[in-house]
Amino acid sequence: MPDRAEHVAEPEFRVQVDQNRFLPLGGREVHAVVGVTSSGPVLVGSDVQASQVIIIDTSGSMYGEKINAAKKAARAAVEALRDGVRFAVIAGHRQAEMIYPPGDFLATVDPTTRAEALDAVGRLRADGGTRMGAWLTRAAALFATVEGGVKHAILLTDGQNNEVAAEFERVLAGVSGRFVCDCRGVGTDWKVDELRKIDSALLGGGPGIIADPADMVADFREMTRASMGKAVADVALRLWTPQNAVVRYVKQVAPTVLDLTDRGVERVPQAKDHPTGSWGTESRDYHVCVEVPSGDPGRQLRAGWVRVVLPGVDGAPDRVLASGNILAEWTSDENRATEIDPRVAHYTGQVELARAIQDGLEARRAGDEDTATTRLGRAVALADESGNEETARLLRKVVDVLDPVTGTVRLKPGVDKIDEMTLDTNSTRTVRTRPSGPDDGAPGPG
């Protein structure tokens, strides 16, 4: 496999910063949307070192149609793997059982191992409980047997985790940063919040629901193909800030909402690296808020310096792939100071939309109809305002919309659980806006 130092098939990165840099006198909060775009060559063969672990829930509740569909889906994922990729298939129940290969290692995809894995998937049987932490721990151990490269897992479940909550949280903290995991729930007996926790810890693309077991094959094939398109792993968003500044938050806001604030690690003075996982050819947006000491009229300040960084390993220097500046300038011009950048406003609304949906559904489950109506009504208004048509469509399955502009709604009685869970899983998926100006890639301190 190629060494990372050779820079084989890595995408090129570009940073675009959108903001209104002007602050009113006494103003301290600086907001910016940092758009990161990567583009690169189409991957073939073993251009990129990659590892894939497929985790299939084989607890007793998967018996029948679901386990048969899961076998087909696992086979589809194996078939979508590139030759040269390291891989394994795990059956998840009370423990994590190796289905292929038959030992604690990752096999390498070639015609022989692919055929063996496809045959081995036929041994999947539904029996036992659901201990997701044990499954993730086993996956992390497998990934640890290979150095570097893109590490991706797929986890499918149909039930609720049987582990003690504190133990599950400890496992998530332990495996965080060691691989990326995309989660899917089939049916309606699993908990969205459990998969959302896994997704957040392991930087997935948002948990998804498979309402019909027959849809597993297409979903697994697409997830695997997407992971095969990743070209570089462990990319960090490094945010430098001046002395006496405070980073209020760093959030991924597109294509999904993911709070990275508390994930920052200081590797160089006055800067923290926020993990972004693996990248192929794609675009993501981040909302950054920095609090700085207020300044006099006309004072200009670099409130933040954002770099896309590939941290060095084994003593190698870090590689800066792209950069951009977050600026601040104080003014007595009220019009300038109160103007909100359209992209900042848009993503602020998208984050609020996700929270409103989750709050509203939680209140509905708890029987608090007043709160549920208020919060879901707010979600309807935000979805209408931002043009988030898919979310608006899903909301209409849960509430009767009387006025989308004001968010006047009425809760629907007897909502199908699959519709409620689909809305919940979709809540963190956002609609994009386009960058509005030239990127600012000037060098800065740090």
N, C-alpha and C positions, 0 to 999 in steps of 0.2 A: 504493500500500500504506500502511496506517496506521503512523505513527511510534510507537516504543515508548513515548514519553512520554505518548501518549494512553491507555495502559493498556487497549487494546481486547481484550476476551475473555480477559483473564488470569485464571488460577485463583486462588482464595484458599487460603492455606497455614495449616496448624496444626502446632505442635510438641508432642509428648508425650514427657516424659522419665521413664523407669522405672529405678530403681536402689535399692540399699540404701545410704543415705548414711553409715551408721555404720561407723567403722573401729576396729580394736583399737588399743590404745596401741602406738605404734611403727609402725603401719600407714601405708603411703604410696600404694598404688595405689587409684584411684577408678575404678570401672566404671559405665557407664550405657548403656542402649539409648535412642537418640533416634529416635522415630518421627516421620516427616514425612508429612503427608497434604495433598493438594491437591484442590480441587474447583472446577469452573467451568462456564461455559455450553457447550452443544454448538456446535462450530465449523461455520460454513457459509460458502460462497463464499470471499472473500478476507479473512475476519476476521483471519487471522494470516499474516504474511509467512513463507513456507516455501519451502524448496528441497529437491529430491530428486534424487539421482544413482543410477542402477541400473547396477551393474557385473557383467557376465556373463563368466565365464571361457570363452574360445573357443579354448583350447589344443587341440592335436591329439587329446588323450585324451577330449575332449568329443564326438567324432564319433559320429553315429548317434542312438540314442534319447535320449541326454542333451541334445544340442544342440537337438533338436526340442522336448523338454520345456522347455528353458530359454527358447526363443522364446515358448512359450505362457505361461510364468511372467512373462516381461518384459512381455508384452502385458497380462496381468492386473494387474500393478503400475501400468502406465500408465493403464489404465482406472479404477483406484481413486484416482487423483490428483484433488484438487479443482481446479476451474477457478481460474485465477489463480496457481497454484503454479508456481515455476520448476523446470525439470527437464532431465535429459539421460540418455542411454543410452550406456554405454561398453562396447566389446568388449575384453576383457583377454587379451592373449597376450604376445608379446615386449615389446610396448609397450601403451599405452592408446589405442585407436582410437575416435574419435568416430563413433557410429552415428547419433545424433540429439541435437541439431541438427548440421548439417554444419560448424560452426565452434567456436571456443574460447569459447563462451558458453552460458548456460542459456536455453532457450526458455520461454515462458509458456504454460501449459495453456489452450487454448480448443478449440472443436470442430475447427478446422483443424489446429492443431499436434498434437492428440491423434491424429487420423487419419493424419497424416504419420508420426508416431513409430511407430504400430502397423504401418504399411507398411514403415518402415525396419528394424524388428526382423527382418523376413524376410531381411535381408542378413547376418545373423549366420552365420558359417562357422567350423568347427573347424579350426584350423591354428596351429602355432607352440608356443612355450613358455609358462611360467608365471612372471610377474614381478609379484607383488602390490604391491611397493613402488612400481613405476611406475604401477600403476592408482590407488593411493591418492594419489600425488602429483598426478596429473591431476585427480582429484576435488577435492582441496584447491584447486587452481588455479581450477577452475570455481566453487567456492563463494566464492572470494575476489572474484569479479566482482559479487557482490551484498552489500549491507551489512545486517548484522543478520538477525534472524529465525531460525526453526528450520531447521537444516541437517542432513539425514539421508541416509545412503547405505545401500544393500543390496549386499553382495558375495557372489557365488556362485562356488564353485570345486569342482573334482573332483580336484585334484592338489596336489603339493608345490611350494613356492616354489623357483624356480631361482636366486634372488639370493644373494649372499654374506651370511652371517648378520649381519656387522657393518654392511653397507650397509642391510639391512632394518631393523635396530634404529635406525640413524640416521634413516631415513625415518619410522618410527613416532614418534620423538621430535619430528620436524619437523611432523608433521600433528596431533599430539596437541592437543586443545582446539579444533581448527578445524571439526570436525563430529562427529556421532555416526554410528557404523556398526554395523549388524547383519550378522553373517556366517553363511553356510550352506555346508556341505560336502555334496556328493552322492556316493554310493558310499562306498568304503572306502580309496581310494588317497591321501587327503589326511591331513595331520597336525593333530590336535586342538590341540596346543600352539601351532602357527602361528596358527590362527584365534583361540585364546585370547589371544595377545599383541595381535592387532589389536583384539579386543573390549575388553581392558583399557585400551589406549592411547586408544581412541575411545569408551569408556563405553557399549558396546553392552549388549544384554540377555542376553548369554551365547551362545556359538557353538552352532549347532544342526546336526543331521545329518538329511539327507533320504535315507532308505534306498531309497526307490522314486522314480525320476524323475517318475512320474505324480503324486506328492504336491507337486511344486514349485508348481503353480498356486495351490493353496489356501494354501500357506505364504507365497508372495510377496504374495498379495492381503491376507492378515492382517497381515503386517509393514507394508505400505504404509498400510493403514487405521489401524494403531496410530500410525504416524508422523504421519498426518494429524490425529490426535487431540491432538497436542502443541500447547500454546498459548503457551509461554514458553521461551526458550532461555537457556543460560549461567547457570543458577542455581547459586549456591555455598552450601556449608555453612561458615559462618564460626565458628571456634572460638577464643574468647578464653580465656586461662589466666593465672593470677596469676604474679607474678615468682617465679623459682626453681622453677617447675613445668616438667615435661617431658611432652610429648604422646607416649605410647608408640605409640598407633595410632588411626587413624580408618578403620573398615571399613564399607562397605555390606554388610549381612548378609541383606537381603531386598529384592526377590525373588531376587536372586542375590548371591553373595559376590564382592566387588570391593574390593581394598585401595587406599585413597585417601591413605594416610599420607604418602607421598613426593610426592604431587601438590599439597600445600598451598603456597600463595604468600602471603607477608606483604604485605597491603595497608594495614593499620592496625597501630599498635603492639600487641604482645603477642597478635596474632591472625593466623591463617592461613585463607585461603579454599581449601576443598577442592571441586573441581568435581563437579557432579552431572549436568550435561547438560541435556536438555530435559524439560519436564514437561507433562502434560495433567491428567486426573483420575485420580489414582493414589495409592498409599501405598508408602513405602520406609522401611526401618529401618537404623540405623547404630549400630555398637558403638564407643564411645569409651572409651579408657583413658588416664587422666592420672595422672602421678606427682607428688605434692606433698610438701613437707617435713612430717614428722610433727608432731602437736600434743599439747597437754596435754588431760586429761579435760575434756569439756564445750566445748572450743573448736570453733567453727563456721567454715566456710570455703566461699566460692564457688570450687569447683575448676575450673569451666568455665562459659562463657556461650555457648550455641549460638544462632546466628541464621541463618535462611534469607535469603539476600541476593541481590538483583539488582544486580550492580556497575554503576556509572554509566559511560557512555561519552562521549567528547568533552567531558570536564570536568563532566558532570552528576553530581549526588550519588548515592551508593549508596541503594538502597531496601531497607529491612528488611521482609520479608514475614511473618515469624513468629520467635519466640524462646523459649528455655527455659533453665533453670538446672541445672547439675550441682553437687551439694552434697557437703560432707564434714563429718562431726562425729565427734570421737574419744570413745570410751566405754570404761569398764572392764567393762561388761556383756558377758560373753562371748556370751550368746545373741543379743543384738542385733548384735554385731560379726561373728559367723560366719554369719549368715543370708545366703543368696545370693538375689538377686532372680530370680524365675522366668524372666523374659524374658532377663536376662543369661545365666543358666545355659543356657537353650534355644539361644540363638544361639552361645554358646561351643561347644556340642556340634555345631551345624550347620557351623561353620567347620572343626572337627576332622573331621567326617564327610567334607567335601570333600577335605581333605588326605589322609585315610586311603584314600579311593578312588583318588586319583591316585597315591599312593605304592604302593599294592597293585598297580595295573595296570602301573606302570612296572617293579616288581620281577618281575611275571609275564612281561612281555616280555623281561626280561633273564635269565630262567631261574632266578631266585632264589625257589624255591617256598616256602621257610620264611617269608621276609619277606612274600611275597604273601599267604600264608595268614593270617599274624598281622594284617596291616594290613586286609585285606578282612574278616576276622573282626571286627575292631574296628568297621569301617564297618557291618556287619550289626547289631551291638549298638546302635550309636548311632542307626541308622535305626529300629530297633524301639523304642528308648526315646523318641524324639522323635515317633513316629507318622508318619514320612516314608514313606508307603506306596508311592509311585512309585519312590523310590530302592530300597526294600526289594525291590520286584518286579524291578527291573533287576539288582540284586545276585544274585538267585536264578538268573539266566541265566548267571552266571559262576562261582558257587560252589554247592555243595550245603550247605544250612543244616541243621546237626544240632541246634543250640540257639541261637535268636536272642537270648535274654537274655544268655548268656555270650559270644556271638559265636564259638561253635564251628562251624567250617566245614571243608569239603574242596573243594579246587580241582577244577573240572570239566575233564576232558580235551576237547580239540578244540572249544573255544568258538568260535562264529561271530564273525568279526571285527566284523560290524555290531552285535552285542550288546555287545561290549567297547567300541566307540567310542560307542555310545549311552549307556552307563553313564558314560563319561568326560565327554562333553559335558554330561550332566545333573548331574554332580557338584556344580557350583556353584549349582544351583537349590535353594532352601531352602523349608521350610514355615513359615508365619507363626504368630505368637502375637498375641493381642489386647492392646492397652494395658491396664494394670491400674489406672490411677488418673487423677485430673484433671490436665490439663496445667499446667505452671508457666511462665507467660509473663511473669513479672516482669521489669522492666528491670534492667539492671546496668551496670557500668563498661565503658568502651571506646568 
